[in-house]
């Protein structure tokens, strides 16, 4: 049985996937929230929880791939 992936990741989960520290991931997510999406890692706040869209992680992972004309993180 195939399990469905969540559309959002907790900051700790995103940090593991990105291979960076939790604090760096929180810093980038908070930058996104503070600048209305002009800088940082895309994130949403749900109550006290900060969540990272899985699609943002997928786009970040695609940077440098053959498809160089796709949208960036903010796009």
N, C-alpha and C positions, 0 to 999 in steps of 0.2 A: 504494500500500500504506500503510495507516494504522499508525503506530508507537504502541506502548503506552507511556503515561507511567509513570515510576517512581513507586512508592508513597512514596518518601522522597527528599528533596532534601538536598544538602550545604548547609552554612551559607551559603557564598558564593552558591549558586543562589537560596536563599530570600531573601537580602539584596537581590539584583537584582530579584526579583519584588515584594518589599515596598517597594523604593525607599529602603532605609536602608543604613547602612554595615555592613561585615562585623563590625566590633567591636561595634556596637550589637546585631546579631543574635546574636553569640556571648554577649554579656552577658545578653540575654533568655533564650537557651537554657540557659545555665548557671544562671540564676535558677530556671528550671523544674526542672532536675535537683536543685538544692540544696534546694528547698522541697517536693519530692515533688508537684509539679504545682499548687501553690497560687498561684504567680505566674510571670510570664514567658511565653515562647513554647514551646509543646509541643515536646519533643525527646527523643530516645533516644540512648543511647551504645552504639555497636557497637565494642568494643575502644577504640581511641584516637580514633575518629571520632564526631562528633556529627551526627546526622541529624534533619531536620525532616520530620514527616509532611506529605505534600502535602494531606491532608484538613484539617489545621490551617490551612494557608495559604488553602484554599478557604473555610473557615468565617470566617477573619479578613476575607477579601475580601467576604463576604456581610454583614458588620456594616453596618447602616444601609440594607440593602436592604428591600424590601417585607415580607419575612418576619422580623418582629421577635420572633417567639415561639419561634424555634429555639434550640438550645443555644448557649452561648457557647464560648469557647476551652476552658475547663476542663470543660465539660459534655458 
